[in-house]
């Protein structure tokens, strides 16, 4: 493993999926992990004073809307019939 790869793994950790293995679940899990990582960055920037609170809120709200859209498009949470 190279130094860049180990640094990348540290900065962008990925966790194994343990739920029901279906393509849409795997895609949503990936989207959810990306959402969590971006939220962490935004919170850290706001805490450090690099991002105003209202801008942090707007960015988080936008990311939340994207995640909800992804969930709806993938059919996550719908009853299987």
N, CA, C and O of each residue as an XYZ file, in Angstrom:
324
protein
N       0.845     -1.168      0.000
C       0.000      0.000      0.000
C       0.897      1.239      0.000
O       1.854      1.326      0.770
N       0.576      2.190     -0.869
C       1.359      3.411     -0.950
C       0.936      4.387      0.139
O      -0.116      4.232      0.760
N       1.768      5.386      0.356
C       1.441      6.413      1.357
C       0.177      7.155      0.962
O      -0.671      7.433      1.810
N       0.041      7.481     -0.334
C      -1.164      8.187     -0.794
C      -2.418      7.355     -0.581
O      -3.465      7.880     -0.201
N      -2.307      6.049     -0.830
C      -3.470      5.171     -0.651
C      -3.865      5.089      0.814
O      -5.051      5.164      1.135
N      -2.898      4.938      1.705
C      -3.225      4.836      3.126
C      -3.768      6.166      3.646
O      -4.653      6.182      4.501
N      -3.241      7.286      3.133
C      -3.774      8.598      3.517
C      -5.212      8.738      3.024
O      -6.079      9.222      3.751
N      -5.459      8.316      1.796
C      -6.802      8.380      1.235
C      -7.767      7.496      2.028
O      -8.904      7.894      2.279
N      -7.327      6.315      2.420
C      -8.161      5.423      3.226
C      -8.480      6.039      4.582
O      -9.574      5.850      5.113
N      -7.522      6.778      5.142
C      -7.738      7.437      6.431
C      -8.737      8.590      6.291
O      -9.631      8.751      7.122
N      -8.575      9.381      5.240
C      -9.438     10.559      5.043
C     -10.824     10.153      4.578
O     -11.812     10.774      4.971
N     -10.915      9.129      3.753
C     -12.193      8.674      3.201
C     -12.425      7.207      3.555
O     -12.352      6.346      2.678
N     -12.702      6.912      4.821
C     -12.887      5.508      5.194
C     -14.146      4.914      4.550
O     -15.152      5.601      4.375
N     -14.070      3.663      4.214
C     -15.211      2.914      3.688
C     -15.446      1.739      4.608
O     -14.506      1.116      5.101
N     -16.705      1.446      4.832
C     -17.051      0.339      5.705
C     -17.810     -0.707      4.912
O     -18.528     -0.378      3.969
N     -17.655     -1.944      5.283
C     -18.352     -3.034      4.619
C     -19.848     -2.915      4.850
O     -20.302     -2.446      5.894
N     -20.598     -3.348      3.855
C     -22.056     -3.320      3.945
C     -22.525     -4.625      4.566
O     -22.112     -5.701      4.133
N     -23.385     -4.544      5.576
C     -23.856     -5.731      6.279
C     -25.361     -5.964      6.135
O     -25.910     -6.864      6.770
N     -26.023     -5.168      5.316
C     -27.464     -5.307      5.154
C     -27.813     -6.320      4.075
O     -26.961     -7.075      3.606
N     -29.086     -6.320      3.693
C     -29.564     -7.204      2.625
C     -28.925     -6.768      1.315
O     -29.054     -5.612      0.911
N     -28.245     -7.679      0.659
C     -27.491     -7.336     -0.542
C     -28.417     -7.296     -1.748
O     -28.831     -8.322     -2.289
N     -28.723     -6.065     -2.143
C     -29.471     -5.782     -3.366
C     -28.780     -4.579     -3.990
O     -28.261     -3.734     -3.261
N     -28.757     -4.475     -5.305
C     -28.051     -3.353     -5.943
C     -28.472     -1.986     -5.402
O     -27.623     -1.135     -5.136
N     -29.772     -1.777     -5.239
C     -30.237     -0.465     -4.766
C     -29.785     -0.184     -3.332
O     -29.516      0.965     -2.982
N     -29.700     -1.221     -2.507
C     -29.221     -1.041     -1.137
C     -27.738     -0.670     -1.119
O     -27.314      0.179     -0.334
N     -26.962     -1.304     -1.978
C     -25.538     -1.002     -2.052
C     -25.299      0.423     -2.545
O     -24.434      1.128     -2.025
N     -26.061      0.839     -3.539
C     -25.934      2.208     -4.057
C     -26.318      3.206     -2.975
O     -25.619      4.198     -2.767
N     -27.432      2.946     -2.283
C     -27.858      3.879     -1.243
C     -26.840      3.925     -0.105
O     -26.569      4.993      0.443
N     -26.278      2.776      0.250
C     -25.261      2.748      1.297
C     -24.067      3.618      0.910
O     -23.537      4.358      1.739
N     -23.654      3.529     -0.328
C     -22.551      4.357     -0.817
C     -22.921      5.837     -0.745
O     -22.112      6.662     -0.322
N     -24.147      6.171     -1.160
C     -24.619      7.552     -1.090
C     -24.670      8.042      0.355
O     -24.327      9.190      0.638
N     -25.088      7.186      1.247
C     -25.186      7.543      2.663
C     -23.797      7.785      3.264
O     -23.615      8.725      4.038
N     -22.827      6.952      2.916
C     -21.468      7.154      3.415
C     -20.877      8.465      2.886
O     -20.206      9.193      3.618
N     -21.136      8.754      1.612
C     -20.661     10.011      1.034
C     -21.327     11.204      1.719
O     -20.667     12.205      2.000
N     -22.621     11.105      1.988
C     -23.363     12.144      2.706
C     -22.734     12.396      4.074
O     -22.492     13.543      4.450
N     -22.473     11.329      4.812
C     -21.890     11.457      6.151
C     -20.519     12.118      6.100
O     -20.196     12.951      6.947
N     -19.718     11.750      5.112
C     -18.383     12.339      4.978
C     -18.480     13.833      4.688
O     -17.752     14.627      5.284
N     -19.364     14.217      3.788
C     -19.520     15.634      3.445
C     -20.057     16.437      4.623
O     -19.622     17.565      4.856
N     -21.000     15.862      5.369
C     -21.541     16.531      6.554
C     -20.423     16.768      7.565
O     -20.354     17.835      8.175
N     -19.562     15.793      7.742
C     -18.434     15.925      8.658
C     -17.533     17.083      8.244
O     -17.124     17.882      9.086
N     -17.220     17.179      6.953
C     -16.389     18.279      6.463
C     -17.049     19.632      6.739
O     -16.405     20.562      7.226
N     -18.329     19.725      6.422
C     -19.047     20.983      6.626
C     -19.056     21.370      8.103
O     -18.812     22.528      8.441
N     -19.331     20.422      8.972
C     -19.342     20.700     10.412
C     -17.967     21.146     10.901
O     -17.860     22.071     11.706
N     -16.929     20.495     10.418
C     -15.577     20.874     10.816
C     -15.214     22.268     10.320
O     -14.593     23.040     11.050
N     -15.592     22.598      9.095
C     -15.327     23.938      8.565
C     -16.085     24.999      9.362
O     -15.549     26.070      9.645
N     -17.328     24.698      9.720
C     -18.119     25.654     10.496
C     -17.536     25.816     11.894
O     -17.442     26.937     12.396
N     -17.148     24.728     12.523
C     -16.568     24.774     13.860
C     -15.271     25.576     13.875
O     -14.990     26.289     14.837
N     -14.483     25.458     12.808
C     -13.206     26.160     12.715
C     -13.374     27.628     12.294
O     -12.392     28.365     12.211
N     -14.609     28.046     12.029
C     -14.841     29.431     11.629
C     -14.563     29.699     10.163
O     -14.510     30.857      9.747
N     -14.386     28.656      9.377
C     -14.089     28.811      7.947
C     -15.356     28.891      7.097
O     -15.299     29.236      5.917
N     -16.489     28.572      7.699
C     -17.766     28.562      6.996
C     -18.819     29.139      7.934
O     -18.981     28.649      9.051
N     -19.541     30.174      7.497
C     -20.572     30.750      8.368
C     -21.684     29.724      8.647
O     -21.969     28.874      7.803
N     -22.305     29.805      9.823
C     -23.348     28.843     10.179
C     -24.491     28.764      9.167
O     -24.979     27.672      8.875
N     -24.923     29.904      8.630
C     -26.031     29.867      7.672
C     -25.636     29.157      6.378
O     -26.457     28.468      5.773
N     -24.386     29.322      5.954
C     -23.907     28.625      4.757
C     -23.784     27.126      5.028
O     -24.114     26.306      4.171
N     -23.312     26.775      6.216
C     -23.221     25.354      6.590
C     -24.611     24.729      6.558
O     -24.795     23.629      6.036
N     -25.579     25.432      7.116
C     -26.959     24.935      7.128
C     -27.468     24.726      5.707
O     -28.063     23.690      5.407
N     -27.241     25.699      4.833
C     -27.716     25.594      3.446
C     -27.090     24.388      2.737
O     -27.762     23.661      2.005
N     -25.807     24.197      2.968
C     -25.123     23.070      2.313
C     -25.634     21.734      2.837
O     -25.839     20.796      2.067
N     -25.837     21.652      4.138
C     -26.355     20.413      4.725
C     -27.766     20.132      4.235
O     -28.107     18.993      3.914
N     -28.585     21.182      4.179
C     -29.960     21.021      3.691
C     -29.969     20.527      2.242
O     -30.778     19.672      1.882
N     -29.080     21.058      1.420
C     -28.979     20.632      0.027
C     -28.550     19.169     -0.084
O     -29.104     18.409     -0.880
N     -27.560     18.785      0.721
C     -27.111     17.387      0.717
C     -28.221     16.450      1.179
O     -28.376     15.352      0.645
N     -28.999     16.890      2.185
C     -30.113     16.078      2.684
C     -31.147     15.861      1.583
O     -31.659     14.754      1.415
N     -31.452     16.924      0.831
C     -32.420     16.796     -0.266
C     -31.920     15.817     -1.320
O     -32.697     15.025     -1.854
N     -30.621     15.868     -1.622
C     -30.043     14.924     -2.587
C     -30.166     13.485     -2.087
O     -30.495     12.583     -2.858
N     -29.901     13.272     -0.795
C     -29.993     11.932     -0.227
C     -31.436     11.424     -0.259
O     -31.680     10.266     -0.598
N     -32.396     12.293      0.095
C     -33.812     11.906      0.044
C     -34.235     11.551     -1.378
O     -34.974     10.590     -1.591
N     -33.758     12.337     -2.357
C     -34.083     12.063     -3.761
C     -33.515     10.706     -4.169
O     -34.185      9.921     -4.839
N     -32.288     10.440     -3.764
C     -31.652      9.156     -4.059
C     -32.464      8.008     -3.468
O     -32.706      7.003     -4.136
N     -32.883      8.161     -2.214
C     -33.676      7.124     -1.536
C     -34.968      6.855     -2.301
O     -35.346      5.703     -2.518
N     -35.636      7.925     -2.704
C     -36.901      7.778     -3.427
C     -36.682      7.107     -4.790
O     -37.419      6.194     -5.162
N     -35.666      7.566     -5.528
C     -35.396      7.008     -6.859
C     -35.002      5.537     -6.800
O     -35.320      4.771     -7.710
N     -34.310      5.140     -5.731
C     -33.885      3.752     -5.592
C     -34.980      2.859     -5.008
O     -34.847      1.635     -5.002
N     -36.053      3.466     -4.521
C     -37.158      2.688     -3.957
C     -36.847      2.112     -2.593
O     -37.440      1.110     -2.193
N     -35.922      2.733     -1.870
C     -35.566      2.262     -0.536
C     -36.714      2.558      0.430
O     -37.221      3.679      0.481
N     -37.116      1.541      1.193
C     -38.168      1.735      2.188
C     -39.572      1.396      1.708
O     -40.511      1.340      2.502
N     -39.709      1.174      0.430
C     -41.026      0.764     -0.083
C     -41.248     -0.702      0.255
O     -40.307     -1.495      0.280
N     -42.483     -1.046      0.510
C     -42.819     -2.448      0.778
C     -42.640     -3.261     -0.496
O     -43.089     -2.853     -1.567
N     -41.987     -4.407     -0.382
C     -41.839     -5.307     -1.526
C     -43.154     -6.040     -1.737
O     -43.739     -6.595     -0.808
N     -43.594     -6.024     -2.976
C     -44.870     -6.694     -3.284
C     -44.680     -7.723     -4.357
O     -45.638     -8.389     -4.750
